[in-house]
Amino acid sequence: MVGQLPQFRHMKKLLRSTAILAASVASLIPGSQAMVETTKQKKQRPQHARRDHQPPPAGGHIGSGKPPRGSLKKRMNEPFIDLTPAVQAGFALAFAGPRSSEVAEDRYPWKKQIVTTTFWIGEKPTKNNPVPNHQSSWDQEWAKNYGGTDTPDPAQRVDYRPAAFIPGQNPFYVALPYNDVQMSGHKPEAEKVIPWFKDDFRGAGKTVCKGRWLAIRFKDRVAYAQWEDCGPFRTDHSAYVFGDERPKPNLNKGAGLDVSPAVRDFLGMNDTDVTDWKFVDFAEVPQGPWAKHGDNNTFVINERAAKQRLAALSTKGRAAE
């Protein structure tokens, strides 16, 4: 059946399992050889590096809309999947070859030499951090939705998460000093300064910043995380977050980025250090420990959708037999 398709056994590489829904479908088929690259195993590959894709053999029928010709017995033994147009398009992208990242590089340049501090969900207020982190700027039950306190103590952590529980949100998260919404709706400048505003707009007063992916670079390592809170200290510095200004002076040595314990540990940085960061589109985010957990995690969301599609296709196939 689907798990026995021979063409999937010969795939060298597929797009990340959840970056594109169709590639997620392919990665879930037993016997496929989707190769997952983690930053633990390999050095970070440049975003413009080529990716070789081997297309399915000529005898395969993927999303053609018609089963292969021949006897019924022969047809049952030949590979055939009746995929929806959206999934077909995803497979086309999967075998289309490398995509250029030059536009993304120009659109989101690196912000270099930014003082970066560590914060965590459930953090209590301190002299240099007067705001508790049980809530975020966009989630009034942040700690509850996460599953508890994201302890920064390395002795109480495992696999870049708290050892005591599996987090309900992505443990790779950051805060930046801008909030695009206020009590009356979006801030007046939001539409003008946020590059993806029009693409992600979902209604008045609904943030387009929460969940956005960033790359954070420290020495020769790069981590990826989602924007989940606002700070340090400010929520109005759009000229820095989206422009060319430097962070404003503050009690934490002029910090312009807060990162979670998971980001700190992956990068090997100190609780306060200096990093570079930039926004990235999700298509640029490679597989890694940031892809594992969280109802807010784009990887997890896409994987769940792919499984639902597979279940629907399986049910449709059984009904047609």
C-alpha positions in Angstrom: 0.0 0.0 0.0 1.2 3.6 0.6 4.0 2.5 2.9 5.4 0.2 0.2 5.9 2.8 -2.6 9.4 2.0 -4.1 10.1 5.5 -5.2 10.2 6.8 -1.7 13.0 4.3 -0.7 15.3 6.0 -3.2 14.9 9.5 -2.1 18.2 11.1 -1.1 16.6 14.1 0.6 13.2 15.6 1.1 12.3 19.1 2.2 11.9 19.3 5.9 9.0 17.1 7.1 6.9 20.0 8.2 8.0 23.0 6.3 5.7 22.1 3.5 2.6 20.0 4.1 3.3 17.6 1.2 6.8 17.0 2.3 5.4 16.2 5.7 3.2 13.6 4.1 6.2 12.1 2.4 8.3 12.1 5.6 5.6 10.1 7.5 5.5 7.3 4.9 7.3 4.2 6.3 10.4 3.2 4.5 11.2 6.6 3.2 14.7 7.9 3.8 14.0 11.5 4.7 17.3 12.8 6.0 17.1 15.1 9.0 20.0 17.4 9.5 20.5 18.7 13.0 23.0 21.2 14.2 24.3 18.7 16.7 25.4 16.4 13.9 26.5 18.9 11.2 27.8 22.4 11.0 25.1 24.9 10.1 24.8 24.9 6.3 24.6 28.2 4.5 21.0 29.1 3.6 22.0 29.3 -0.1 23.6 25.8 -0.1 22.3 23.5 -2.8 19.9 20.7 -2.0 19.9 17.8 -4.3 16.5 16.2 -4.9 16.0 12.9 -6.7 12.6 12.8 -8.5 10.4 9.7 -8.4 11.0 7.2 -11.1 9.1 7.5 -14.4 6.9 4.5 -13.5 5.5 6.2 -10.4 2.1 7.8 -10.4 1.8 10.6 -7.8 -1.3 12.7 -7.8 -2.0 12.0 -11.5 -5.7 11.7 -10.9 -5.9 8.4 -12.8 -4.6 5.0 -11.8 -2.1 3.2 -13.9 -3.3 1.0 -16.8 -3.3 -2.8 -16.7 -5.0 -5.6 -15.0 -6.6 -5.0 -11.6 -4.0 -7.3 -9.9 -1.2 -5.4 -11.6 -2.7 -2.0 -10.8 -3.0 -2.9 -7.1 0.7 -3.7 -7.1 1.7 -0.4 -8.8 2.3 2.7 -6.8 -0.6 5.2 -6.9 -1.7 8.0 -4.6 -4.7 10.1 -5.3 -3.5 13.4 -3.8 -5.3 16.7 -3.4 -4.1 19.6 -5.6 -2.5 21.2 -2.5 -0.5 18.1 -1.7 0.5 17.7 -5.4 1.8 21.2 -5.4 3.8 20.5 -2.3 5.4 17.5 -3.9 6.3 19.6 -6.9 8.1 22.0 -4.7 9.8 19.2 -2.9 11.4 18.0 -6.2 11.9 21.5 -7.7 15.5 21.9 -6.6 17.1 24.5 -4.4 15.4 27.8 -3.7 17.4 31.0 -3.5 17.6 32.8 -0.1 19.0 36.0 -1.5 15.6 37.8 -1.2 15.3 36.7 2.4 18.8 37.8 3.2 18.1 41.3 1.8 14.7 41.5 3.5 15.9 40.6 6.9 19.6 41.6 7.5 21.5 40.6 10.6 21.4 42.9 13.6 24.9 42.5 14.9 26.6 42.7 18.3 23.4 42.9 20.4 23.5 42.5 24.1 21.4 39.4 24.8 20.0 38.3 28.2 18.3 35.1 29.3 14.7 35.1 30.6 12.2 32.3 31.1 8.5 31.6 31.4 7.5 31.7 35.1 10.4 34.0 36.0 9.8 36.1 39.1 10.4 39.8 39.1 13.9 41.0 40.0 15.7 44.4 40.3 16.8 44.3 36.7 13.7 42.5 35.5 10.7 44.1 37.3 8.0 42.3 35.2 7.1 38.7 36.1 6.9 36.3 33.2 3.8 34.3 34.2 2.1 36.2 31.4 3.4 37.4 28.1 2.4 40.5 26.1 0.2 38.2 24.0 -0.7 35.3 26.3 -2.4 35.9 29.6 -1.8 32.3 30.7 1.7 31.8 29.3 3.1 29.7 32.2 -0.1 27.6 32.3 0.0 26.9 28.6 3.7 26.1 28.7 3.1 23.6 31.5 5.0 25.3 34.3 8.2 27.3 35.0 10.8 26.9 32.3 13.6 26.6 34.9 17.0 27.9 33.7 18.9 25.6 36.0 20.9 23.3 33.7 20.8 20.5 36.3 17.0 20.5 36.0 16.9 20.5 32.2 17.1 17.8 29.5 17.0 17.9 25.7 16.7 21.7 25.9 13.5 21.6 28.0 12.6 21.3 31.7 13.2 17.7 32.9 9.9 17.8 34.9 7.5 18.0 32.0 7.0 18.2 28.2 6.3 21.8 27.4 3.1 22.7 25.7 4.8 25.6 23.9 8.1 25.8 22.0 11.0 26.0 24.5 12.9 28.0 21.9 11.4 31.5 22.3 12.6 35.1 22.5 11.4 38.6 23.4 12.0 41.8 21.4 11.1 45.3 22.5 8.1 45.9 20.4 4.4 45.1 20.6 2.3 45.6 17.4 -1.0 45.8 19.3 -2.6 48.0 22.0 -6.0 48.3 23.6 -7.5 50.0 20.6 -6.1 47.6 18.0 -2.9 47.7 16.0 -0.5 50.6 16.6 -0.6 53.3 13.9 2.8 52.5 12.6 2.5 48.7 12.6 1.3 48.4 9.0 4.1 50.5 7.8 7.1 49.1 9.7 6.3 45.4 9.9 7.5 43.8 6.6 5.0 40.9 6.7 2.0 42.8 8.1 -0.2 42.6 5.0 0.6 38.9 4.4 -0.1 37.9 8.0 -3.0 40.3 8.9 -5.9 38.3 10.4 -8.0 41.1 11.8 -7.9 44.3 13.8 -6.0 43.9 17.1 -4.6 40.5 16.3 -0.9 40.4 16.5 1.2 39.5 13.5 4.4 39.3 15.5 3.7 36.4 17.9 5.2 33.2 16.7 7.5 34.8 14.1 10.8 32.9 13.6 14.3 34.3 14.3 17.8 33.1 13.8 20.2 33.9 16.7 23.9 33.5 16.0 26.6 33.1 18.6 30.2 32.5 17.4 29.9 29.5 15.0 26.4 28.3 16.0 22.9 29.4 15.0 19.7 28.7 16.9 16.1 29.3 15.7 13.3 30.4 18.0 9.9 32.0 17.9 9.0 35.5 19.1 6.6 35.0 22.0 7.0 38.1 24.3 8.0 41.8 24.3 11.0 43.2 26.0 13.5 43.8 27.5 12.0 46.8 29.2 10.3 48.4 26.1 7.5 47.5 23.8 7.7 50.5 21.4 11.1 50.4 19.7 10.1 49.6 16.2 13.0 51.6 14.7 15.4 49.0 16.2 13.3 45.8 15.8 12.5 46.6 12.1 15.0 49.3 11.3 18.6 50.3 11.7 18.6 51.9 15.2 20.5 50.3 18.1 18.8 49.2 21.3 18.2 51.9 23.9 20.1 52.0 27.1 18.6 50.1 30.0 19.4 48.3 33.3 20.7 45.2 31.5 23.6 46.9 29.7 21.5 48.0 26.8 20.1 44.6 26.0 18.1 44.3 22.8 17.1 40.7 22.9 15.9 38.2 25.5 16.3 34.5 24.8 15.0 31.4 26.5 17.2 28.9 28.4 16.9 26.5 25.5 18.4 29.1 23.1 21.1 29.9 25.7 22.1 26.2 26.1 22.1 25.4 22.4 24.3 28.4 21.6 26.6 27.8 24.6 26.3 31.5 25.6 26.3 33.0 29.1 23.2 34.3 30.7 24.2 37.7 29.4 26.3 37.8 26.2 26.5 39.3 22.8 24.8 37.8 19.7 23.6 38.6 16.2 20.0 38.0 15.2 17.6 38.4 12.3 14.1 37.4 11.2 13.7 34.4 9.0 10.8 33.0 7.0 9.7 29.6 8.1 10.9 28.0 4.9 14.5 28.9 5.9 14.3 27.2 9.3 16.1 23.8 9.3 15.1 20.9 11.4 16.6 21.0 15.0 15.6 20.8 18.6 13.4 23.8 18.1 11.1 21.6 15.9 10.0 19.2 18.6 7.5 20.7 21.0 4.7 23.1 21.3 1.1 23.8 20.2 2.4 27.1 18.8 5.3 25.5 16.9 5.0 25.7 13.1 6.7 22.4 12.7 4.3 20.6 15.1 1.3 22.3 13.6 2.3 21.2 10.1 3.1 17.6 11.2 -0.3 17.3 12.8 -2.0 18.5 9.6 0.0 16.1 7.6 -1.1 13.2 9.8 -4.7 14.2 9.4 -4.3 14.3 5.6 -2.7 10.9 5.7 -5.6 9.5 7.8 -8.1 11.1 5.3 -6.3 9.6 2.3 -6.1 6.2 4.0 -9.8 6.3 4.8 -10.6 7.3 1.2 -8.4 4.5 -0.2 -10.1 1.9 1.9 -13.6 3.1 0.9 -12.6 2.8 -2.8 -11.5 -0.8 -2.5 
